[in-house]
Amino acid sequence: MPAPRTRTTPLPGIGVQYDLTTRERRHLSVIAHRDGSRTVNLYRADDPDACAQSLHLTGAEAASLIDALMPAHHSPNLLHTTDLGLVAERIELSAYSYWNGRVLGETRMRTETGVSVVAVLRRAEAHPSPAPDFRLAGGDTLIVIGTREGVDAAAAILGRE
């Protein structure tokens, strides 16, 4: 079976388009928008230049689709698992989150879940070891470490809207 053919095309001001031709000679593309959203396009079998279906996904929906396509142990959000039962994971803070504009200490993350927030990623900046007075913002990605149960509880707390 031949390897799938892929092509990457920069789209200035928009993002990057990834085109894939499958072994069945079907053409699909994914446009990775600069805002984190994705557009998935499936082209007609009889005319690979004619789009038959287009689906726009938010960043969170795209992450869920990635998790569905790759088993959880390959999740892009999962950074590392050790033999000690600890997990490091990325958790994105929604723009509509209850915590948007509040300080990290108000989440009571360590007290409630046992999870440590080891860094906050904001745009192109990393804020390692954020203090309790670190002000959260929608779109932040928190890097957390704890047990699987603790990380899941942390995700539920941070998902509050």
Contacts in CASP RR format, 6 or more apart in sequence:
PFRMAT RR
TARGET T0000
AUTHOR 0000-0000-0000
METHOD contacts of the structure
MODEL  1
MPAPRTRTTPLPGIGVQYDLTTRERRHLSVIAHRDGSRTVNLYRADDPDA
CAQSLHLTGAEAASLIDALMPAHHSPNLLHTTDLGLVAERIELSAYSYWN
GRVLGETRMRTETGVSVVAVLRRAEAHPSPAPDFRLAGGDTLIVIGTREG
VDAAAAILGRE
1 23 0 8 1.000
2 23 0 8 1.000
4 20 0 8 1.000
4 21 0 8 1.000
4 22 0 8 1.000
4 23 0 8 1.000
5 20 0 8 1.000
5 21 0 8 1.000
6 18 0 8 1.000
6 19 0 8 1.000
6 20 0 8 1.000
6 21 0 8 1.000
7 18 0 8 1.000
7 19 0 8 1.000
8 16 0 8 1.000
8 17 0 8 1.000
8 18 0 8 1.000
8 19 0 8 1.000
9 16 0 8 1.000
9 17 0 8 1.000
9 18 0 8 1.000
9 19 0 8 1.000
10 16 0 8 1.000
11 17 0 8 1.000
11 31 0 8 1.000
13 34 0 8 1.000
14 31 0 8 1.000
14 33 0 8 1.000
14 34 0 8 1.000
15 31 0 8 1.000
15 32 0 8 1.000
15 33 0 8 1.000
15 34 0 8 1.000
16 31 0 8 1.000
16 32 0 8 1.000
17 29 0 8 1.000
17 30 0 8 1.000
17 31 0 8 1.000
17 32 0 8 1.000
18 29 0 8 1.000
18 30 0 8 1.000
18 31 0 8 1.000
18 32 0 8 1.000
19 27 0 8 1.000
19 28 0 8 1.000
19 29 0 8 1.000
20 27 0 8 1.000
20 28 0 8 1.000
20 29 0 8 1.000
20 30 0 8 1.000
21 27 0 8 1.000
21 48 0 8 1.000
22 28 0 8 1.000
25 45 0 8 1.000
25 48 0 8 1.000
26 42 0 8 1.000
26 43 0 8 1.000
26 45 0 8 1.000
26 48 0 8 1.000
27 42 0 8 1.000
27 43 0 8 1.000
27 48 0 8 1.000
28 40 0 8 1.000
28 41 0 8 1.000
28 42 0 8 1.000
28 43 0 8 1.000
29 40 0 8 1.000
29 41 0 8 1.000
29 43 0 8 1.000
30 38 0 8 1.000
30 39 0 8 1.000
30 40 0 8 1.000
30 41 0 8 1.000
31 38 0 8 1.000
31 39 0 8 1.000
31 41 0 8 1.000
32 38 0 8 1.000
33 39 0 8 1.000
36 58 0 8 1.000
36 59 0 8 1.000
36 62 0 8 1.000
37 56 0 8 1.000
37 57 0 8 1.000
37 58 0 8 1.000
37 59 0 8 1.000
37 62 0 8 1.000
38 56 0 8 1.000
38 57 0 8 1.000
38 59 0 8 1.000
38 61 0 8 1.000
38 62 0 8 1.000
39 54 0 8 1.000
39 55 0 8 1.000
39 56 0 8 1.000
39 57 0 8 1.000
40 54 0 8 1.000
40 55 0 8 1.000
40 57 0 8 1.000
41 51 0 8 1.000
41 53 0 8 1.000
41 54 0 8 1.000
41 55 0 8 1.000
42 51 0 8 1.000
42 52 0 8 1.000
42 53 0 8 1.000
42 54 0 8 1.000
43 49 0 8 1.000
43 50 0 8 1.000
43 51 0 8 1.000
43 52 0 8 1.000
44 50 0 8 1.000
44 51 0 8 1.000
44 52 0 8 1.000
57 65 0 8 1.000
60 92 0 8 1.000
60 94 0 8 1.000
63 76 0 8 1.000
63 77 0 8 1.000
63 92 0 8 1.000
66 75 0 8 1.000
66 76 0 8 1.000
67 75 0 8 1.000
67 76 0 8 1.000
67 77 0 8 1.000
70 76 0 8 1.000
72 78 0 8 1.000
73 81 0 8 1.000
75 89 0 8 1.000
76 90 0 8 1.000
77 89 0 8 1.000
77 90 0 8 1.000
77 91 0 8 1.000
78 87 0 8 1.000
78 88 0 8 1.000
78 89 0 8 1.000
79 87 0 8 1.000
79 88 0 8 1.000
79 89 0 8 1.000
79 90 0 8 1.000
79 143 0 8 1.000
80 87 0 8 1.000
80 88 0 8 1.000
81 87 0 8 1.000
81 88 0 8 1.000
85 147 0 8 1.000
85 148 0 8 1.000
86 145 0 8 1.000
86 146 0 8 1.000
86 147 0 8 1.000
87 145 0 8 1.000
87 146 0 8 1.000
87 147 0 8 1.000
87 148 0 8 1.000
87 151 0 8 1.000
88 118 0 8 1.000
88 143 0 8 1.000
88 144 0 8 1.000
88 145 0 8 1.000
88 146 0 8 1.000
89 143 0 8 1.000
89 144 0 8 1.000
89 151 0 8 1.000
89 155 0 8 1.000
90 121 0 8 1.000
90 141 0 8 1.000
90 142 0 8 1.000
90 143 0 8 1.000
91 141 0 8 1.000
91 142 0 8 1.000
91 144 0 8 1.000
91 151 0 8 1.000
91 154 0 8 1.000
91 155 0 8 1.000
91 158 0 8 1.000
92 139 0 8 1.000
92 140 0 8 1.000
92 141 0 8 1.000
92 142 0 8 1.000
93 99 0 8 1.000
93 100 0 8 1.000
93 136 0 8 1.000
93 137 0 8 1.000
93 138 0 8 1.000
93 139 0 8 1.000
93 140 0 8 1.000
93 141 0 8 1.000
93 142 0 8 1.000
93 158 0 8 1.000
93 159 0 8 1.000
94 100 0 8 1.000
94 138 0 8 1.000
94 139 0 8 1.000
94 159 0 8 1.000
94 161 0 8 1.000
95 138 0 8 1.000
95 139 0 8 1.000
96 161 0 8 1.000
97 136 0 8 1.000
97 138 0 8 1.000
97 158 0 8 1.000
97 159 0 8 1.000
97 160 0 8 1.000
97 161 0 8 1.000
98 159 0 8 1.000
98 160 0 8 1.000
98 161 0 8 1.000
99 106 0 8 1.000
99 107 0 8 1.000
99 136 0 8 1.000
99 158 0 8 1.000
99 160 0 8 1.000
100 136 0 8 1.000
100 137 0 8 1.000
100 138 0 8 1.000
101 135 0 8 1.000
101 136 0 8 1.000
101 137 0 8 1.000
101 138 0 8 1.000
102 135 0 8 1.000
102 136 0 8 1.000
103 132 0 8 1.000
103 133 0 8 1.000
103 134 0 8 1.000
103 135 0 8 1.000
103 136 0 8 1.000
104 117 0 8 1.000
104 120 0 8 1.000
104 130 0 8 1.000
104 131 0 8 1.000
104 132 0 8 1.000
104 133 0 8 1.000
104 134 0 8 1.000
104 135 0 8 1.000
104 136 0 8 1.000
105 132 0 8 1.000
105 133 0 8 1.000
105 134 0 8 1.000
107 136 0 8 1.000
107 157 0 8 1.000
107 158 0 8 1.000
109 115 0 8 1.000
109 116 0 8 1.000
109 117 0 8 1.000
109 144 0 8 1.000
109 154 0 8 1.000
109 157 0 8 1.000
110 116 0 8 1.000
110 117 0 8 1.000
112 153 0 8 1.000
112 157 0 8 1.000
113 146 0 8 1.000
113 150 0 8 1.000
113 151 0 8 1.000
113 153 0 8 1.000
113 154 0 8 1.000
113 157 0 8 1.000
114 146 0 8 1.000
114 147 0 8 1.000
114 150 0 8 1.000
115 144 0 8 1.000
115 145 0 8 1.000
115 146 0 8 1.000
115 147 0 8 1.000
115 150 0 8 1.000
115 151 0 8 1.000
115 153 0 8 1.000
115 154 0 8 1.000
116 144 0 8 1.000
116 145 0 8 1.000
116 146 0 8 1.000
117 130 0 8 1.000
117 142 0 8 1.000
117 143 0 8 1.000
117 144 0 8 1.000
118 128 0 8 1.000
118 129 0 8 1.000
118 143 0 8 1.000
118 144 0 8 1.000
118 145 0 8 1.000
119 126 0 8 1.000
119 127 0 8 1.000
119 128 0 8 1.000
119 129 0 8 1.000
119 130 0 8 1.000
119 142 0 8 1.000
119 143 0 8 1.000
120 126 0 8 1.000
120 127 0 8 1.000
120 130 0 8 1.000
120 134 0 8 1.000
120 136 0 8 1.000
120 140 0 8 1.000
120 141 0 8 1.000
120 142 0 8 1.000
120 143 0 8 1.000
121 127 0 8 1.000
121 140 0 8 1.000
121 141 0 8 1.000
121 142 0 8 1.000
121 143 0 8 1.000
122 137 0 8 1.000
122 139 0 8 1.000
122 140 0 8 1.000
122 141 0 8 1.000
127 134 0 8 1.000
142 154 0 8 1.000
142 158 0 8 1.000
144 151 0 8 1.000
144 154 0 8 1.000
145 151 0 8 1.000
END
